[in-house]
Amino acid sequence: MSNTKAIRILDHFGRQIEFDHLAAGGSGYGYFINVDLEHHKIHEGNHWTCQDLATGLSANTPKYWHYKTPDLDSVYWHFVFELRASNGGILRLYEDPTLSADGTQLACYNNNRNMAAVNPTLTMYKDPTVTALGTKILLQNVLGSSSGAGSGGAESREREFVLKKNTSYLVEFTPFANSTTASCCAEHYEVDKR
């Protein structure tokens, strides 16, 4: 077998899919290899992780994380997050909260560590000043665990949110017990609208 493409299909936007004669290692078995969009976005350098660890949380006192999309018509933001806690609590996600301050901006890291630093257009914060919660779009009970294994959130791609432009989102975790440690890890990738 040669190293040439067997079939190339183009859609009306000019995007293509290729069927190769090549298999892994060039053995020529003619496998069709498919890569998930999320994994492809990692290779493109267009997939980010942002995380925070909060310790010493008090019972029945909410902890907040804030995510904000810019006013761009050209991008969809595919978003998942996971919260883990040492004690149980209630997890909520709100859309369009009213905030008097964004909070402290968190660093986001490109998941392709070989890429030059490129900042995502979605910004993430901890400890915003909340005036009104907004529309609740997710409610979950988080089971606590001394190992931190109790988790909740939209943590799988099958349950991801595609966020609206020019919109704030608020993650709220309210622990049931004092001295709770909680981590919030968010991942997102950006897709150009076509």
C-alpha positions as CSV (number, residue, x, y, z in Angstrom):
1,M,0.0,0.0,0.0
2,S,1.1,3.5,-0.7
3,N,1.0,6.5,1.7
4,T,-1.7,8.3,-0.4
5,K,-5.2,9.1,0.7
6,A,-7.8,6.7,-0.5
7,I,-10.9,8.9,-0.1
8,R,-11.4,12.6,0.8
9,I,-14.9,13.9,1.5
10,L,-15.7,17.6,1.8
11,D,-18.8,19.2,3.2
12,H,-20.3,22.5,1.9
13,F,-18.1,24.4,4.4
14,G,-14.9,22.8,3.0
15,R,-14.4,20.7,6.1
16,Q,-13.0,17.3,5.2
17,I,-12.9,13.7,6.4
18,E,-10.2,11.4,5.1
19,F,-10.1,7.6,4.9
20,D,-6.5,6.5,4.9
21,H,-4.8,3.4,3.6
22,L,-2.5,3.7,6.5
23,A,-2.9,2.1,9.9
24,A,-0.9,2.6,13.0
25,G,2.8,2.1,12.1
26,G,2.0,2.2,8.4
27,S,1.0,-1.5,8.2
28,G,-1.6,-0.8,5.6
29,Y,-4.6,-2.6,7.1
30,G,-6.9,0.2,6.1
31,Y,-8.4,1.1,9.5
32,F,-10.7,4.1,9.8
33,I,-9.5,6.1,12.8
34,N,-11.9,8.6,14.5
35,V,-10.9,11.2,17.1
36,D,-13.5,12.7,19.4
37,L,-13.9,16.5,19.0
38,E,-12.8,17.1,22.6
39,H,-9.6,15.2,22.0
40,H,-9.0,17.0,18.7
41,K,-9.5,20.4,20.5
42,I,-6.7,19.4,23.0
43,H,-4.4,18.8,20.0
44,E,-5.4,22.1,18.5
45,G,-4.5,23.9,21.8
46,N,-8.1,24.9,22.2
47,H,-9.0,23.1,25.4
48,W,-8.5,24.5,28.9
49,T,-8.6,23.4,32.6
50,C,-9.2,25.7,35.5
51,Q,-9.4,24.6,39.1
52,D,-9.5,25.8,42.7
53,L,-9.2,24.2,46.1
54,A,-11.1,25.7,49.0
55,T,-10.4,24.6,52.6
56,G,-12.0,25.3,56.0
57,L,-15.5,25.9,54.5
58,S,-18.2,26.4,57.1
59,A,-21.5,24.5,57.3
60,N,-24.4,26.1,55.4
61,T,-22.2,28.8,54.0
62,P,-22.1,28.9,50.2
63,K,-18.8,28.9,48.3
64,Y,-19.0,30.4,44.8
65,W,-17.1,30.1,41.5
66,H,-18.0,32.4,38.6
67,Y,-17.6,31.7,34.9
68,K,-18.1,34.4,32.3
69,T,-18.4,34.3,28.5
70,P,-17.5,37.4,26.4
71,D,-19.8,39.1,23.9
72,L,-18.6,37.1,20.8
73,D,-20.9,35.8,18.1
74,S,-18.2,33.5,16.6
75,V,-17.7,31.0,19.4
76,Y,-19.6,28.2,21.3
77,W,-18.2,27.3,24.7
78,H,-18.5,23.6,25.6
79,F,-18.3,23.4,29.4
80,V,-18.1,20.7,32.0
81,F,-17.2,20.9,35.7
82,E,-16.7,18.6,38.7
83,L,-16.9,19.4,42.3
84,R,-15.3,17.1,45.0
85,A,-15.8,17.5,48.7
86,S,-14.6,16.0,52.0
87,N,-18.2,16.4,53.4
88,G,-21.6,16.3,51.7
89,G,-23.4,19.3,50.5
90,I,-25.6,20.8,47.8
91,L,-24.3,21.9,44.4
92,R,-26.1,24.4,42.2
93,L,-25.3,26.0,38.9
94,Y,-27.0,29.3,38.0
95,E,-27.2,31.3,34.8
96,D,-27.2,35.1,34.7
97,P,-26.5,35.9,38.4
98,T,-26.2,39.5,39.5
99,L,-22.7,40.2,40.8
100,S,-21.3,43.4,42.2
101,A,-17.7,42.0,41.8
102,D,-16.3,39.1,39.6
103,G,-14.0,37.8,42.3
104,T,-10.4,36.7,42.0
105,Q,-9.5,35.5,38.5
106,L,-8.2,32.0,38.3
107,A,-5.5,30.8,36.0
108,C,-6.6,28.5,33.1
109,Y,-4.1,26.1,31.6
110,N,-4.0,24.9,28.0
111,N,-4.4,21.1,28.1
112,N,-1.9,20.8,25.2
113,R,1.3,21.6,27.1
114,N,3.3,21.8,23.9
115,M,1.3,24.8,22.7
116,A,2.3,28.4,23.3
117,A,0.3,30.0,26.0
118,V,-3.1,31.0,24.5
119,N,-5.7,32.4,26.7
120,P,-9.3,31.2,26.5
121,T,-12.0,33.7,25.9
122,L,-14.0,32.3,28.9
123,T,-12.8,33.7,32.2
124,M,-13.1,32.0,35.6
125,Y,-13.1,33.5,39.1
126,K,-13.5,32.4,42.7
127,D,-15.4,34.2,45.5
128,P,-17.5,36.7,43.5
129,T,-19.8,39.1,45.4
130,V,-23.3,37.8,44.7
131,T,-26.3,40.1,44.7
132,A,-28.9,37.7,43.1
133,L,-28.4,34.0,42.1
134,G,-30.1,34.0,38.7
135,T,-31.8,31.0,37.1
136,K,-30.9,27.6,38.6
137,I,-30.0,25.2,35.8
138,L,-28.4,22.3,37.9
139,L,-29.1,21.0,41.4
140,Q,-27.2,18.0,42.9
141,N,-26.6,16.4,46.2
142,V,-22.8,15.9,46.7
143,L,-21.9,12.9,48.8
144,G,-19.0,13.6,51.1
145,S,-15.9,11.4,51.5
146,S,-12.8,11.8,53.7
147,S,-10.9,10.9,50.6
148,G,-12.5,13.7,48.6
149,A,-14.2,11.2,46.4
150,G,-17.7,12.6,46.9
151,S,-18.4,14.5,43.6
152,G,-21.1,16.2,41.6
153,G,-21.4,18.5,38.6
154,A,-21.7,18.1,34.8
155,E,-18.5,16.1,34.7
156,S,-18.9,14.1,31.4
157,R,-19.1,15.3,27.8
158,E,-22.5,13.6,27.5
159,R,-23.7,16.2,30.1
160,E,-21.8,19.2,29.0
161,F,-23.3,22.7,28.8
162,V,-22.9,24.9,25.7
163,L,-22.8,28.3,27.3
164,K,-24.5,31.5,26.0
165,K,-22.4,34.5,24.9
166,N,-22.0,37.5,27.2
167,T,-23.4,35.5,30.2
168,S,-22.2,34.8,33.7
169,Y,-22.6,31.3,35.3
170,L,-22.3,30.7,39.1
171,V,-21.3,27.4,40.7
172,E,-22.5,27.3,44.3
173,F,-21.5,24.6,46.8
174,T,-23.0,24.7,50.3
175,P,-21.4,22.1,52.6
176,F,-23.4,20.3,55.4
177,A,-20.5,20.3,57.9
178,N,-17.7,22.6,59.1
179,S,-14.1,22.2,58.0
180,T,-15.0,21.0,54.6
181,T,-12.5,21.0,51.8
182,A,-13.9,21.3,48.2
183,S,-12.3,21.4,44.8
184,C,-13.9,22.7,41.7
185,C,-12.4,21.7,38.3
186,A,-13.8,23.1,35.1
187,E,-12.8,22.2,31.6
188,H,-14.0,23.8,28.4
189,Y,-13.2,24.0,24.7
190,E,-14.2,26.6,22.1
191,V,-15.8,25.8,18.8
192,D,-16.2,28.3,16.0
193,K,-19.8,28.8,14.9
194,R,-20.3,28.0,11.2
